[in-house]
């Protein structure tokens, strides 16, 4: 296993550094404290990492067995445009998550949790940088009929929370609980996307995936381990973060995470073109089972902390019984445990878009009843925000028949105009040309 | 003893294995130590998530081996593999799982450029020493030394 490290052309590298100063102001602190929180780990490198020695034949789709494409010119226009859309979405998620994390990072109760998230942010920056490398290291304009990588980079750097490609990256965090639940739920979708893209018929994309996946493993740990610790503290009555608080954050992020897979009925093009090895529903099903495992694991941590004298077998038995009966056990109610929301709960895209399905899979006929149900299950700070207001307005239009489901899907997220300017000055573009010498 | 005919899969460690590893450790040591394992697994996942391995049977983790490649420690400059911890569910012992875990971790160390794999063992633990000897481990020229630190003492 060897990895080649690549740096972008200076003006693009500087643009990413400039962006980083806006959205990751603690970056220098992270580097200064790296050895304290991550002793013996390789120092952080803002660069693209390309895995060497990956398969050079297409693994799936209509080109299976052919040599992987090394440059955009080897792709048809349809393939090039499709792949660019994947790269754009991937890059948008990387930069978008940093913007989200930055809002509540300082509210972490524990320094270790804060530095773990800071490292996640720095590595997401590197992943965005990696996607820029794919956009900038080759000329896409011929293969994709005039689409230029440089313009896509400017566009992505100009995106903010509210104008990113995927809904999950257009929601503000309400507290540090969101930083952690996001890492556990949304980064997990990222793991699936990266894993599927390991087979990509465009070799530079495939070569980008293994180094990103290695870093993603820690991002998931940065979500699950604090959740486990909070569950323990909640059980011991020490914590300010309750299981109900965690559940509300899960209810907020899980539906958006499911939508990141794309419509449950889709994904054929990705497989046909050899860019991914699973269709949307297939990957989503595996994801759901993994989240189910995660929730069970955190609940087990909670019960063992609540009943320190129990054996693992006894704890399992109690958990099984609580899940089955939805009752109580020695002061612990089923509602005190985390639950996996129904896959149709609070959906606005995909197969169940704009259906009114509750957390446990129950159906609602009246909008007001459904909105009350959501209000009781989502974080209070999120309910007070614009996303919820727009959702409620759109839902009323859909249910009353004034807006079709497809039109409602297109309405979310409400994209803001994306310009090419750096937010610190309307006159400065993100990518600044070198002065003529 | 449970039915253990299900096929065993060796795969890289992930963050959802913490609970299973805590349970295996509890069965072996009798101590419930989730905090310790959260810390250690966080460490291995951030350093080299493909190195450490678990054995899974019927969807359940029944064994684990944690390690990584390090260089520059104790004057050893070349990269070397280190195995820190391993454990097999007592119900699944005698089925070669330790050897299979070791083979997988060794292949990864080789891929990362390591030419030696090291570990430390309590000489009094005949079972673990026997297992490692069977895997080809021999006494190292490096010797583990230790000294007690008195609460107050002159240098």
Interface residues (C-beta under 8 A of the other chain):
Chain A: X1 X38 X40 X41 X116 X119 X214 X217 X218 X220 X221 X223 X224 X225 X228 X229 X232 X290 X293 X294 X297 X300 X301 X304 X308 X312
Chain B: X14 X15 X16 X18 X19 X23 X26 X32 X34 X35 X38 X41 X42 X45 X46 X47 X48 X49 X50 X70 X73 X111 X112
